[in-house]
Amino acid sequence: SIRAMSCLEKLMDAGTTDLYGVRVEPKVFLANERTFLNWLSMSVSLGSIASVLMTFGRKNAEVAEGVSIVSDSLLITAIAFCIYSSNVFFWRRRGLRRKIDADHYDDPYGPTVLGAILLFALAAIFTSGLVKLVTNGVFVAAISTSR
């Protein structure tokens, strides 16, 4: 009676829940995988740029030190992106399989930290380029000739 009616109401619900907890639709699993692949794509792009810079730095001894700083910072950033994306993917997948409430799948701090790491890597690249210009005298010569 009342218990059977409660189960019947749960079955006739608009699809938000089932008898065992939160209903997870297949598109949510696919969205998790798609997000994971996008993060991995970014890390592969950064890692590819880092490996090209490493190869270039070995061939050209004049800029080897500056290029190694740039390539190392980009490689560390790519590894951080890869580790972060793997952790978030498996954390969300575990939650989806256990049908934990969907309000707890967001990560407000991870992308911010990764953005800060990428900003730090780009600042290191800019600083190494600026130091190279100043130490070669190109920047100083350009300033002195403009006066």
TORZA-339437 format. One line per 4 residues: number of its first residue (from 1); for each residue x negated, z, y negated of N, C-alpha, C, O. Coordinates in nm, 3 decimals. Each point is the difference from the previous one (the first is absolute). Example, Ala and Ser with C-alpha at 12.3 -4.5 7.8 and 13.67 -1.06 7.14 Angstrom:
! residues 2
1> -1.319 0.780 0.569 0.089 0.000 -0.119 -0.090 0.000 -0.120 -0.104 0.066 0.002  0.139 -0.138 -0.107 -0.082 0.006 -0.119 0.077 0.073 -0.109 -0.051 0.017 -0.111 .
END
This chain:
! residues 147
1> -0.067 0.000 0.103 0.067 0.000 -0.103 -0.081 0.000 -0.124 -0.032 -0.108 -0.051  -0.004 0.224 -0.003 -0.075 -0.002 -0.126 -0.142 -0.051 0.026 -0.055 -0.078 -0.078  -0.002 0.122 0.188 -0.136 -0.045 0.033 -0.001 -0.150 0.032 -0.091 -0.071 -0.043  0.191 0.024 0.117 0.009 -0.142 0.031 0.026 -0.081 -0.126 -0.052 -0.110 -0.015 .
5> 0.131 0.164 -0.076 0.026 -0.069 -0.125 -0.125 -0.009 -0.085 -0.023 -0.101 -0.066  -0.059 0.206 0.069 -0.124 -0.002 -0.075 -0.095 -0.107 0.053 -0.064 -0.071 -0.078  0.054 0.058 0.209 -0.085 -0.103 0.059 0.054 -0.139 -0.032 -0.077 -0.092 -0.027  0.209 0.077 0.031 0.061 -0.128 -0.032 -0.025 -0.038 -0.145 -0.028 -0.116 -0.030 .
9> 0.037 0.214 -0.060 -0.028 -0.028 -0.140 -0.146 -0.042 -0.019 -0.029 -0.088 -0.081  -0.061 0.150 0.154 -0.141 -0.038 -0.009 -0.021 -0.142 0.048 -0.078 -0.075 -0.058  0.148 0.037 0.166 -0.015 -0.136 0.051 0.058 -0.103 -0.095 -0.050 -0.113 -0.007  0.155 0.150 -0.065 0.065 -0.095 -0.089 -0.058 0.003 -0.141 0.051 -0.067 -0.090 .
13> -0.156 0.143 0.071 -0.065 0.007 -0.131 -0.052 -0.138 -0.040 -0.010 -0.089 0.085  -0.022 0.072 -0.208 -0.039 -0.132 -0.053 -0.138 -0.045 0.045 -0.053 -0.096 -0.056  -0.007 0.160 0.154 -0.129 -0.044 0.050 -0.117 0.079 -0.055 -0.115 -0.036 0.023  0.142 0.143 -0.096 -0.110 0.077 -0.056 -0.058 0.097 0.100 -0.119 0.031 -0.007 .
17> 0.200 0.019 0.099 -0.052 0.094 0.099 0.055 -0.036 0.137 0.099 -0.072 0.012  -0.165 0.121 0.092 0.054 -0.010 0.134 0.012 0.141 0.057 -0.018 0.097 -0.072  0.048 -0.086 0.199 0.023 0.131 0.060 -0.126 0.086 0.005 0.011 0.122 0.009  -0.129 -0.181 -0.015 -0.124 0.073 0.020 -0.077 0.026 -0.129 -0.109 0.056 0.006 .
21> 0.158 -0.094 -0.119 -0.070 0.023 -0.125 0.011 -0.119 -0.093 0.103 -0.067 -0.003  -0.207 0.040 -0.070 -0.002 -0.108 -0.098 -0.014 -0.133 0.073 -0.085 -0.014 0.089  0.166 -0.083 -0.125 -0.009 -0.132 0.060 -0.107 -0.080 -0.074 0.001 -0.008 -0.123  -0.092 -0.051 0.198 -0.108 -0.079 -0.058 0.022 -0.145 0.041 0.001 -0.032 0.119 .
25> 0.016 -0.054 -0.216 0.024 -0.141 0.029 -0.132 -0.071 0.023 -0.104 0.045 -0.049  0.104 -0.155 0.124 -0.124 -0.072 0.031 -0.073 -0.053 -0.123 -0.122 -0.012 0.000  0.197 -0.018 -0.106 -0.066 -0.052 -0.120 -0.092 0.104 -0.064 -0.094 -0.037 -0.071  0.119 0.164 0.095 -0.087 0.105 -0.053 -0.135 -0.001 0.072 -0.105 0.017 -0.062 .
29> 0.108 -0.038 0.194 -0.124 -0.012 0.075 -0.080 -0.121 -0.048 -0.122 0.007 -0.017  0.192 -0.118 -0.005 -0.068 -0.121 -0.046 -0.054 0.017 -0.141 -0.106 -0.054 -0.032  0.176 0.126 -0.053 -0.050 0.025 -0.135 -0.126 0.086 0.003 -0.092 -0.021 -0.079  0.087 0.116 0.171 -0.119 0.082 0.016 -0.119 -0.086 0.043 -0.110 0.014 -0.053 .
33> 0.133 -0.103 0.150 -0.107 -0.088 0.045 -0.044 -0.096 -0.109 -0.119 -0.027 -0.016  0.216 -0.026 -0.061 -0.032 -0.092 -0.108 -0.085 0.068 -0.108 -0.095 -0.059 -0.052  0.129 0.183 0.019 -0.079 0.075 -0.097 -0.141 0.025 0.052 -0.098 -0.013 -0.074  0.087 0.048 0.201 -0.130 0.022 0.063 -0.084 -0.126 -0.006 -0.119 0.006 -0.033 .
37> 0.179 -0.121 0.063 -0.076 -0.126 -0.003 -0.042 -0.037 -0.142 -0.107 -0.057 -0.019  0.189 0.089 -0.081 -0.039 -0.027 -0.139 -0.120 0.085 -0.041 -0.091 -0.049 -0.066  0.092 0.178 0.104 -0.114 0.086 -0.032 -0.126 -0.049 0.072 -0.109 -0.001 -0.058  0.124 -0.040 0.184 -0.116 -0.052 0.074 -0.051 -0.130 -0.060 -0.120 -0.024 -0.002 .
41> 0.209 -0.057 -0.047 -0.040 -0.125 -0.065 -0.085 0.029 -0.124 -0.099 -0.068 -0.025  0.139 0.169 -0.051 -0.079 0.038 -0.117 -0.137 0.052 0.041 -0.100 -0.032 -0.064  0.095 0.112 0.169 -0.130 0.053 0.044 -0.089 -0.111 0.056 -0.122 0.005 -0.019  0.179 -0.103 0.087 -0.080 -0.112 0.051 -0.053 -0.084 -0.116 -0.113 -0.047 0.004 .
45> 0.194 0.028 -0.108 -0.046 -0.075 -0.117 -0.116 0.071 -0.068 -0.101 -0.062 -0.033  0.114 0.192 0.012 -0.109 0.076 -0.062 -0.125 0.000 0.088 -0.112 -0.013 -0.050  0.130 0.028 0.181 -0.113 -0.003 0.092 -0.068 -0.135 0.004 -0.122 -0.008 0.014  0.199 -0.100 -0.026 -0.058 -0.135 -0.002 -0.083 -0.020 -0.126 -0.110 -0.056 0.006 .
49> 0.161 0.100 -0.118 -0.076 -0.011 -0.125 -0.128 0.081 0.010 -0.106 -0.045 -0.044  0.114 0.164 0.102 -0.119 0.085 0.015 -0.103 -0.066 0.091 -0.119 0.005 -0.029  0.163 -0.067 0.138 -0.097 -0.063 0.091 -0.065 -0.123 -0.063 -0.118 -0.027 0.023  0.194 -0.048 -0.103 -0.059 -0.115 -0.071 -0.104 0.050 -0.101 -0.106 -0.060 -0.014 .
53> 0.137 0.167 -0.055 -0.096 0.055 -0.096 -0.124 0.054 0.069 -0.111 -0.013 -0.052  0.128 0.074 0.169 -0.117 0.047 0.075 -0.091 -0.115 0.040 -0.122 0.010 -0.010  0.183 -0.119 0.054 -0.078 -0.118 0.038 -0.071 -0.059 -0.121 -0.116 -0.038 0.010  0.184 0.031 -0.122 -0.060 -0.052 -0.123 -0.114 0.090 -0.047 -0.102 -0.050 -0.047 .
57> 0.118 0.180 0.058 -0.102 0.094 -0.045 -0.128 -0.009 0.083 -0.109 0.022 -0.052  0.122 -0.053 0.180 -0.119 -0.014 0.084 -0.080 -0.125 -0.034 -0.122 -0.001 0.014  0.190 -0.104 -0.057 -0.068 -0.125 -0.029 -0.066 -0.001 -0.137 -0.098 -0.071 -0.021  0.149 0.149 -0.072 -0.050 0.001 -0.137 -0.057 0.138 -0.030 0.075 0.095 -0.023 .
61> -0.209 -0.084 0.024 -0.064 0.131 -0.015 0.013 0.056 -0.141 -0.011 0.121 -0.018  0.033 -0.205 -0.083 0.009 0.047 -0.138 0.122 0.087 -0.025 -0.006 0.095 -0.077  0.114 -0.128 0.141 0.124 0.073 -0.024 0.042 0.083 0.120 0.114 0.046 0.007  -0.205 -0.025 0.086 0.036 0.067 0.126 0.050 0.142 -0.022 0.095 0.043 0.066 .
65> -0.156 0.030 -0.159 0.041 0.139 -0.020 0.141 0.011 -0.057 0.081 0.079 0.049  -0.051 -0.156 -0.152 0.133 0.003 -0.060 0.107 -0.050 0.093 0.110 0.055 0.005  -0.142 -0.160 0.070 0.098 -0.056 0.092 0.025 0.097 0.117 0.112 0.008 0.050  -0.214 0.063 -0.008 0.020 0.096 0.109 0.092 0.114 -0.043 0.079 0.049 0.081 .
69> -0.089 -0.005 -0.205 0.091 0.104 -0.050 0.144 -0.051 0.000 0.092 0.070 0.042  -0.075 -0.192 -0.089 0.133 -0.059 -0.007 0.057 -0.019 0.140 0.115 0.037 0.027  -0.195 -0.094 0.062 0.051 -0.027 0.135 0.027 0.129 0.077 0.097 0.008 0.076  -0.181 0.092 -0.094 0.024 0.128 0.067 0.127 0.067 -0.050 0.078 0.054 0.079 .
73> -0.056 -0.058 -0.210 0.121 0.063 -0.054 0.126 -0.074 0.047 0.101 0.064 0.030  -0.107 -0.197 -0.023 0.116 -0.074 0.048 0.022 0.021 0.149 0.114 0.006 0.046  -0.222 0.007 0.031 0.013 0.024 0.143 0.061 0.137 0.027 0.086 0.014 0.088  -0.130 0.087 -0.161 0.057 0.135 0.015 0.148 -0.001 -0.038 0.082 0.065 0.065 .
77> -0.047 -0.139 -0.170 0.139 -0.011 -0.041 0.083 -0.069 0.109 0.112 0.043 0.029  -0.165 -0.149 0.030 0.072 -0.070 0.106 0.022 0.090 0.122 0.107 -0.002 0.061  -0.207 0.080 -0.027 0.014 0.093 0.113 0.104 0.107 -0.031 0.079 0.038 0.086  -0.078 0.010 -0.211 0.100 0.101 -0.039 0.141 -0.059 0.008 0.092 0.068 0.045 .
81> -0.073 -0.193 -0.089 0.130 -0.065 0.010 0.043 -0.012 0.145 0.116 0.024 0.033  -0.208 -0.061 0.054 0.031 -0.018 0.143 0.039 0.132 0.065 0.098 0.006 0.075  -0.173 0.099 -0.102 0.031 0.131 0.057 0.134 0.052 -0.052 0.080 0.053 0.077  -0.056 -0.068 -0.206 0.126 0.045 -0.058 0.118 -0.074 0.061 0.100 0.061 0.038 .
85> -0.111 -0.193 -0.030 0.113 -0.077 0.052 0.028 0.033 0.146 0.116 0.005 0.040  -0.218 0.018 0.038 0.020 0.036 0.141 0.069 0.136 0.011 0.094 0.016 0.078  -0.140 0.081 -0.155 0.060 0.132 0.004 0.147 -0.002 -0.041 0.084 0.061 0.066  -0.053 -0.132 -0.174 0.138 -0.004 -0.048 0.089 -0.075 0.099 0.113 0.040 0.025 .
89> -0.164 -0.150 0.032 0.079 -0.075 0.097 0.037 0.086 0.119 0.117 0.004 0.039  -0.215 0.066 0.020 0.030 0.080 0.118 0.084 0.123 -0.034 0.081 0.043 0.082  -0.100 0.014 -0.200 0.081 0.113 -0.045 0.147 -0.041 -0.014 0.090 0.070 0.046  -0.065 -0.186 -0.109 0.136 -0.047 -0.017 0.061 -0.042 0.134 0.117 0.028 0.026 .
93> -0.195 -0.094 0.059 0.051 -0.043 0.130 0.041 0.120 0.085 0.104 -0.002 0.066  -0.187 0.107 -0.069 0.032 0.122 0.074 0.130 0.061 -0.051 0.084 0.044 0.078  -0.068 -0.042 -0.210 0.123 0.054 -0.058 0.122 -0.084 0.034 0.108 0.054 0.025  -0.124 -0.186 -0.024 0.112 -0.087 0.034 0.039 0.014 0.146 0.119 -0.001 0.033 .
97> -0.217 0.012 0.054 0.032 0.014 0.142 0.066 0.134 0.032 0.086 0.008 0.088  -0.126 0.095 -0.160 0.060 0.133 0.021 0.129 0.017 -0.079 0.068 0.102 0.011  -0.035 -0.202 -0.090 0.122 -0.003 -0.081 0.006 0.118 -0.097 0.102 0.067 -0.013  -0.214 -0.045 -0.053 -0.007 0.102 -0.103 0.067 -0.055 -0.126 0.001 -0.121 -0.021 .
101> 0.053 0.207 -0.061 0.072 -0.040 -0.121 -0.082 -0.098 -0.082 -0.120 0.021 -0.021  0.183 -0.126 -0.026 -0.068 -0.111 -0.068 -0.046 0.034 -0.142 -0.065 -0.083 -0.063  0.096 0.199 0.012 -0.041 0.034 -0.136 -0.148 0.036 -0.008 -0.053 0.014 -0.110  -0.015 0.000 0.221 -0.137 0.049 -0.001 -0.101 -0.107 0.040 -0.107 0.035 0.051 .
105> 0.136 -0.162 -0.072 -0.093 -0.105 0.038 -0.081 -0.054 -0.116 -0.087 -0.085 0.020  0.112 0.132 -0.139 -0.078 -0.049 -0.113 -0.127 0.081 -0.017 -0.008 0.116 0.040  -0.092 -0.180 -0.101 -0.128 0.065 -0.024 -0.035 -0.020 -0.148 -0.054 -0.105 -0.035  0.083 0.201 -0.050 -0.023 -0.020 -0.143 -0.147 0.009 -0.041 -0.036 -0.047 -0.107 .
109> -0.048 0.107 0.190 -0.138 0.024 -0.040 -0.100 -0.101 0.057 -0.102 -0.028 -0.063  0.130 -0.027 0.180 -0.095 -0.090 0.066 -0.033 -0.124 -0.080 -0.118 -0.027 -0.023  0.217 -0.052 -0.022 -0.032 -0.118 -0.079 -0.070 0.033 -0.132 -0.082 -0.077 -0.048  0.115 0.191 -0.010 -0.066 0.041 -0.124 -0.148 0.029 0.025 -0.086 -0.040 -0.079 .
113> 0.057 0.108 0.188 -0.140 0.030 0.034 -0.076 -0.129 0.031 -0.114 -0.017 -0.043  0.177 -0.074 0.117 -0.066 -0.127 0.031 -0.022 -0.083 -0.126 -0.104 -0.065 -0.014  0.200 0.069 -0.077 -0.020 -0.069 -0.127 -0.114 0.060 -0.080 -0.075 -0.073 -0.065  0.061 0.205 0.069 -0.111 0.065 -0.069 -0.133 -0.037 0.065 -0.100 -0.020 -0.070 .
117> 0.097 0.011 0.202 -0.123 -0.041 0.069 -0.036 -0.143 -0.038 -0.117 -0.030 -0.026  0.216 -0.059 0.023 -0.025 -0.138 -0.040 -0.045 -0.009 -0.145 -0.089 -0.078 -0.033  0.149 0.157 -0.053 -0.041 0.004 -0.140 -0.143 0.050 -0.013 -0.078 -0.053 -0.080  0.041 0.154 0.157 -0.136 0.051 -0.001 -0.098 -0.107 0.048 -0.109 -0.016 -0.057 .
121> 0.146 -0.059 0.162 -0.087 -0.107 0.050 -0.018 -0.109 -0.105 -0.111 -0.049 -0.019  0.219 0.012 -0.048 -0.010 -0.103 -0.104 -0.080 0.052 -0.120 -0.071 -0.077 -0.065  0.083 0.204 0.034 -0.080 0.058 -0.108 -0.148 0.000 0.038 -0.086 -0.023 -0.086  0.055 0.049 0.212 -0.139 -0.006 0.045 -0.054 -0.142 -0.011 -0.116 -0.020 -0.037 .
125> 0.199 -0.078 0.071 -0.041 -0.139 -0.013 -0.027 -0.035 -0.146 -0.102 -0.061 -0.031  0.192 0.100 -0.058 -0.017 -0.028 -0.142 -0.124 0.070 -0.056 -0.077 -0.059 -0.075  0.059 0.185 0.113 -0.115 0.077 -0.050 -0.131 -0.060 0.049 -0.097 -0.008 -0.076  0.092 -0.032 0.203 -0.125 -0.059 0.051 -0.030 -0.132 -0.070 -0.116 -0.030 -0.027 .
129> 0.218 -0.049 -0.002 -0.021 -0.124 -0.073 -0.046 0.025 -0.143 -0.086 -0.071 -0.050  0.143 0.171 -0.014 -0.039 0.033 -0.137 -0.142 0.054 -0.005 -0.076 -0.035 -0.090  0.040 0.118 0.185 -0.137 0.052 0.007 -0.099 -0.113 0.022 -0.109 -0.001 -0.058  0.146 -0.094 0.143 -0.087 -0.115 0.026 -0.020 -0.082 -0.126 -0.111 -0.047 -0.026 .
133> 0.216 0.028 -0.052 -0.012 -0.074 -0.126 -0.090 0.072 -0.099 -0.083 -0.062 -0.066  0.099 0.193 0.056 -0.078 0.077 -0.097 -0.147 0.006 0.042 -0.088 -0.013 -0.084  0.062 0.033 0.213 -0.140 0.011 0.045 -0.073 -0.133 -0.007 -0.122 -0.001 -0.016  0.192 -0.111 0.028 -0.065 -0.130 -0.012 -0.020 -0.040 -0.145 -0.071 -0.097 -0.027 .
137> 0.130 0.168 -0.065 -0.017 -0.030 -0.141 0.095 -0.107 -0.050 -0.006 -0.036 -0.117  0.092 -0.015 0.200 0.092 -0.105 -0.042 0.098 0.056 -0.100 0.029 -0.064 -0.101  0.023 0.181 0.126 0.098 0.061 -0.088 -0.065 0.039 -0.133 0.059 -0.020 -0.106  -0.178 0.076 0.112 -0.070 0.042 -0.121 -0.040 -0.122 -0.083 0.010 0.003 -0.123 .
141> -0.056 -0.109 0.188 -0.039 -0.122 -0.072 0.120 -0.064 -0.067 -0.013 -0.052 -0.111  0.128 0.054 0.175 0.120 -0.058 -0.059 0.044 0.078 -0.123 0.047 -0.059 -0.097  -0.062 0.190 0.100 0.038 0.083 -0.115 -0.097 -0.023 -0.115 0.042 -0.012 -0.115  -0.173 0.006 0.144 -0.100 -0.015 -0.105 0.006 -0.138 -0.065 -0.032 -0.012 -0.118 .
145> 0.069 -0.093 0.189 0.009 -0.133 -0.060 0.127 -0.018 -0.081 0.006 -0.088 -0.086  0.095 0.168 0.111 0.124 -0.013 -0.076 -0.010 0.063 -0.138 0.086 -0.024 -0.085  -0.188 0.105 0.059 -0.014 0.065 -0.130 -0.065 -0.086 -0.099 -0.019 0.041 -0.115 .
END
